[in-house]
Amino acid sequence: MELLKLFITLFILQALCISPRSMQAAAKNSILFREYIGAQFNNVKFSDVPINPDVEFHFILAFAIDYSSPSTSSNFPTNGKFNIFWDEQYLTPAHVSSIKSRHSNVKFHLDGIDVDYEQFSDDPDTYTHCIGRLITTLKKNGVISYTSIAPYDDDQAQSHYKALWRSYGHLIDYSSNYEGGKVLVSFLSHESDDSLANGFRYEKKAQSLLASAS
């Protein structure tokens, strides 16, 4: 069976792994803000991103990928061996410790994955089998506590994600809108790397709106 090309975002930091209590509170009160960081290698640091102390803030470290290199034509599947694909120079354990010490709402631990699969070369059943086994194994071995998915509005993406949801929905803790799931109501700013140039204008506004509504 051909291995699928898979992007997995690792929740770390102020959020990767928040406690179950704080995760439940974030979902219930809708004060969760999530931000991808590191995928464009433009030297953005955790400390560059504005963090409102009145929201639950998730940095999503992007990405871990089971391909040799997504940026070259000679890339090849690595059969489940995930490689780091983020800016390791500026997003290190030391940087995590630093941002944690500066913000009381920061909690650190590797606690979950967000499945971000955008290109499909196999059928929904193959996708479901591979990703389902991944989630099952990680949870069974205590590597992660949470899994989230948020497939975009695309027919091919929906067909694959819905198949995954039907078979493994009981292992997926947060989804965007699937029936029977715990909907993660939140803001998601696409990427800190993109926002660095404009001073994180929308991150500031979105967090302020969330905080005022809590």
Residue, then its C-alpha position, 0 to 999 in steps of 0.5 A: m500500500e502506497l504511503l500517503k503524503l501527510f502534513i501533521t501540525l504539532f500542538i506545542l506550547q501554550a497550547l499544545c497541550i493544555s490540560p483537559r480542564s483548560m481545553q474544555a473551558a476554551a471550547k465552551n467559552s469560545i476564547l480559543f485562538r490558534e496560529y500556525i508558525g514556522a513553515q515559511f522559514n522567515n525567522v519569525k519567533f514565538s516572542d514576535v507574536p502578540i499574545n492576549p492573556d485573556v484568551e487560550f492561545h495555541f501555536i501550531l508548529a508546522f509541519a511534521i511531514d513523512y516526505s523527504s523534502p516537500s520543496t524539491s522535485s526529488n522528494f520521496p515518501t519516508n514510510g511514516k518517518f516524520n521529518i521536521f519542516w519548520d524553522e528549527q533555528y528560531l523555534t527551539p525548546a529554549h524558545v518555548s521555555s522563554i515564551k512560557s515564562r513570559h506568559s502565564n497562559v502558556k502551557f507546554h507539552l506535546d499533546g496533540i496533532d492536527v491532521d492537515y491533508e490537502q493533496f490526495s493520491d489515493d482513495p478515501d478508504t486508503y486514506t482512512h486506513c493510514i490516518g486512522r492507524l496513525i491516530t489509534t497508535l499515537k493515542k494507544n501509546g500515550v503519545i497524544s491526548y487530542t486530535s483535531i481536523a478541520p477539512y476545508d470546503d473541497d469535494q475531494a477533501q470532504s470525501h476523504y475526511k468524512a470517511l475518516w470521521r465515519s470510522y475513527g470519529h470516536l478518536i477525533d476530539y475536535s472537528s470543524n462541523y461534522e455531526g456528532g463531533k465537538v465543534l472547536v469554535s475559534f479564530l484561526s489566523h493562517e500563519s505567523d510567518d505571513s503576519l510578521a510583515n504587517g505587525f500581526r494586525y489581525e491577530k491583535k484584533a481577533q484576540s481582542l474580540l475574543a477576549s471582550a466576548s468571554 
